[in-house]
Amino acid sequence: MAPSTLTALAEEKTLQASFVRDEDERPKVAYNHFSNEIPVISIAGIDDGGEKRGEICSKIVKACEDWGVFQIVDHGVDAKLVSEMTTLAKQFFALPPEEKLRFDMSGGKKGGFIVSSHLQGEAVQDWREIVTFFSYPTRTRDYSRWPDKPEAWRAVTEEYSQKLMELACKLLGVLSEAMGLETEALTKACVDMDQKVVVNFYPKCPQPDLTLGLKRHTDPRAPSPSCSRTPLVVFEATRDNGKSWITVQPVEGAFSRQSWRPWSLS
């Protein structure tokens, strides 16, 4: 039976069997052995057009072709807003289990709180708590699945979602141009695309060498920005189908941006 929260398990001496991964799935790279191979791209001036936009476009295209992931700085999302979202997330996960479980999303509910993942039939669980819900299209928002604690959660999350949607549309515009399409082509194609807020929390783990906070995966969706707000939470990337992995150097204030996989835009 899946644990309701990870709060109690974090104090145990050994990891429960449901979280222990096979040898070939366990972490292979030290969490603090960083690589600088993943591109860090400033998008300052992306709205100016002309030579500057073309330069940014070229860097993004190369990053997509080489890695399928890159980090974005100078993105225009207010650092204060990101900090507020981070603070609220910490406060939510610090709530007593019974408060978080008011939003339990097990049983097929579309949004709320759960341990590991909402996916059914997992053989091994991820060592994480998550709160997740749909924020776009706005007409499909179900606020009953959004946390009502901390008090400012809804207002801040709405603004945060809007800013990330605007950023995503800017990047889709660059990719449209790179493929010889009109700037709005991909945005129009994704006009009703879902935007899901996913906030991950990785508590202290008794045996972190035996598990993962989030299993290896390829996201089957439109490219999306994400943000890690602590140097102790890092992600790994691969471009050779998992034969080798690198730990991505976190950049303060940056959003990482993943495409489905390395892809050609020529």
C-alpha positions in Angstrom: 0.0 0.0 0.0 1.4 3.4 -1.0 2.3 5.7 1.9 0.0 8.7 2.4 2.9 11.1 2.9 6.7 10.8 3.2 7.0 12.8 6.4 7.2 9.8 8.7 9.3 7.7 6.3 12.0 10.4 6.1 12.9 9.6 9.7 13.3 5.9 9.2 16.8 4.3 9.0 16.2 2.2 5.9 14.3 2.8 2.7 11.0 1.0 2.2 11.2 -1.7 -0.5 8.6 0.1 -2.7 11.1 2.9 -3.3 14.2 0.8 -4.0 15.2 0.8 -7.7 17.0 -1.8 -9.7 20.7 -1.4 -9.8 20.7 -0.1 -13.4 18.2 2.6 -12.5 20.0 4.0 -9.4 21.9 7.3 -9.4 25.2 6.9 -11.3 26.6 10.4 -11.0 27.3 12.3 -7.8 24.6 14.9 -7.1 27.3 17.6 -6.6 29.5 16.6 -9.6 28.1 19.1 -12.1 28.6 19.5 -15.8 28.5 22.8 -17.7 27.6 21.1 -21.0 23.9 22.1 -20.9 23.6 25.5 -22.6 22.6 28.6 -20.6 20.9 31.0 -22.9 20.0 34.7 -22.2 16.8 35.7 -23.9 17.2 39.4 -23.2 16.1 41.2 -26.3 14.1 38.3 -27.7 11.2 40.7 -28.4 13.4 43.2 -30.2 13.5 41.4 -33.5 16.3 41.7 -36.0 19.8 40.4 -35.4 19.4 39.9 -31.6 16.4 37.7 -32.0 18.1 35.7 -34.7 21.1 35.2 -32.5 18.9 33.9 -29.7 17.0 31.7 -32.1 20.2 30.1 -33.4 21.3 29.3 -29.8 18.0 27.7 -29.0 18.0 25.6 -32.2 21.4 24.3 -31.5 20.5 23.4 -27.9 17.4 21.6 -29.1 19.3 19.6 -31.6 22.2 18.8 -29.3 20.5 18.2 -26.0 16.8 18.8 -26.0 17.2 20.8 -22.9 18.7 24.2 -22.0 18.6 26.8 -19.2 17.1 30.3 -19.7 18.2 33.4 -18.0 17.1 37.0 -18.4 13.6 35.6 -19.0 11.6 38.4 -17.6 9.8 36.4 -14.9 10.0 38.5 -11.7 12.4 37.0 -9.2 10.1 38.1 -6.4 7.2 36.2 -7.9 9.3 33.0 -8.2 10.4 33.5 -4.6 6.8 33.9 -3.4 5.8 30.7 -5.3 8.7 28.8 -3.7 7.9 30.0 -0.2 4.2 29.0 -0.6 5.3 25.5 -1.9 7.5 25.0 1.2 4.7 26.1 3.5 2.3 23.7 1.8 4.6 20.7 2.1 5.3 21.6 5.8 1.6 21.2 6.6 0.5 18.3 8.7 -0.3 15.2 6.7 -4.1 15.5 7.3 -4.1 19.0 5.7 -2.2 17.8 2.6 -4.4 14.7 2.3 -7.5 16.9 2.1 -6.4 17.2 -1.6 -5.5 13.5 -2.1 -5.7 12.8 -5.8 -5.6 9.1 -5.7 -8.5 7.3 -7.4 -8.2 9.2 -10.7 -8.9 12.8 -9.4 -7.5 15.4 -11.8 -5.3 17.4 -9.4 -4.3 17.5 -5.8 -1.6 15.9 -3.6 0.0 12.5 -3.9 3.2 10.6 -3.1 5.4 9.6 -6.0 3.0 10.0 -9.0 -0.6 10.0 -10.2 0.3 7.3 -12.7 -1.3 3.9 -12.1 0.6 0.6 -11.7 4.0 1.9 -10.8 6.4 -0.9 -10.0 8.7 1.3 -8.0 7.8 4.7 -6.5 9.6 8.0 -6.8 10.8 9.6 -3.5 8.8 12.7 -3.8 5.5 14.4 -2.7 3.8 16.4 -5.4 0.9 18.8 -5.7 -0.4 19.2 -9.2 -3.3 20.7 -11.0 -4.3 22.2 -14.4 -4.0 25.9 -14.8 -4.7 26.3 -18.6 -7.0 26.5 -20.4 -8.5 28.7 -17.7 -12.0 27.5 -18.4 -11.0 24.0 -17.2 -9.5 25.1 -13.9 -11.0 23.2 -11.0 -10.2 25.3 -7.9 -11.5 22.5 -5.6 -8.2 20.7 -6.5 -6.0 23.7 -5.8 -4.6 24.0 -2.2 -6.4 26.6 -0.1 -3.5 26.7 2.3 -1.3 28.8 2.5 -3.8 31.5 2.0 -2.1 33.3 -0.9 -1.6 30.1 -3.0 -4.3 30.7 -5.5 -3.5 34.3 -6.3 0.2 33.7 -6.6 -0.1 30.5 -8.6 -2.5 32.2 -11.1 0.1 35.0 -11.8 3.0 32.5 -11.9 1.1 30.3 -14.4 0.4 33.3 -16.6 4.0 34.4 -16.7 5.2 30.9 -17.6 2.6 30.6 -20.3 3.8 33.9 -21.8 7.4 32.6 -21.6 6.4 29.3 -23.2 4.7 31.1 -26.1 7.8 33.3 -26.7 9.9 30.1 -27.0 7.3 28.4 -29.3 7.5 31.5 -31.5 11.3 31.1 -31.8 10.9 27.4 -32.7 8.2 28.3 -35.2 10.5 30.7 -37.0 13.4 28.1 -36.9 11.2 25.7 -38.8 10.2 28.3 -41.4 6.7 28.9 -40.1 5.0 32.1 -39.0 5.9 33.1 -35.5 2.5 32.2 -34.0 2.2 28.8 -35.8 3.1 26.5 -32.8 1.3 28.7 -30.3 -1.9 28.5 -32.5 -1.5 24.8 -32.8 -1.3 24.6 -29.0 -4.1 27.1 -28.4 -5.9 24.8 -26.1 -2.8 23.1 -24.7 -2.9 22.0 -21.1 -0.6 23.8 -18.6 -0.2 21.7 -15.5 1.4 23.1 -12.4 3.6 20.4 -10.8 5.4 21.2 -7.6 7.8 18.5 -6.4 9.0 18.1 -2.8 11.9 15.8 -2.0 12.2 15.1 1.7 15.3 13.8 3.4 15.8 10.2 2.3 17.3 7.5 4.5 19.1 5.8 1.6 19.3 8.2 -1.4 21.7 6.0 -3.3 18.9 3.4 -3.7 16.2 5.6 -5.2 15.3 8.6 -7.3 13.2 11.7 -6.7 11.9 11.4 -10.2 12.5 8.5 -12.5 14.1 8.9 -15.9 11.5 10.0 -18.5 10.7 11.9 -21.6 7.9 14.3 -21.4 5.2 13.6 -23.9 4.0 17.2 -24.2 4.8 20.6 -25.6 8.2 22.0 -24.3 7.8 23.6 -20.9 9.9 25.7 -18.5 10.6 24.5 -15.0 12.5 25.8 -12.1 14.5 24.3 -9.3 14.9 26.6 -6.3 17.5 24.7 -4.3 21.0 23.6 -5.2 20.3 20.3 -3.4 17.6 19.4 -6.1 19.3 18.8 -9.4 18.4 17.0 -12.6 20.3 14.8 -14.9 20.2 14.8 -18.7 21.2 12.3 -21.4 21.6 12.5 -25.2 22.6 8.9 -25.9 19.4 7.2 -24.8 20.5 6.7 -21.2 24.0 5.3 -21.8 25.5 8.2 -20.0 24.1 10.9 -17.8 25.3 14.3 -16.6 24.2 16.3 -13.6 23.1 19.8 -14.8 24.8 22.7 -13.1 22.0 24.7 -11.5 21.9 28.4 -12.3 20.4 30.9 -9.9 17.2 32.3 -11.3 17.2 30.2 -14.4 14.4 28.2 -15.9 15.3 24.9 -17.5 13.4 24.2 -20.7 12.9 20.7 -22.0 11.8 19.6 -25.4 10.6 16.0 -26.0 14.1 14.8 -26.9 17.0 16.2 -29.0 15.4 17.0 -32.3 16.4 18.5 -35.6 15.0 21.9 -36.7 16.8 22.1 -40.1 
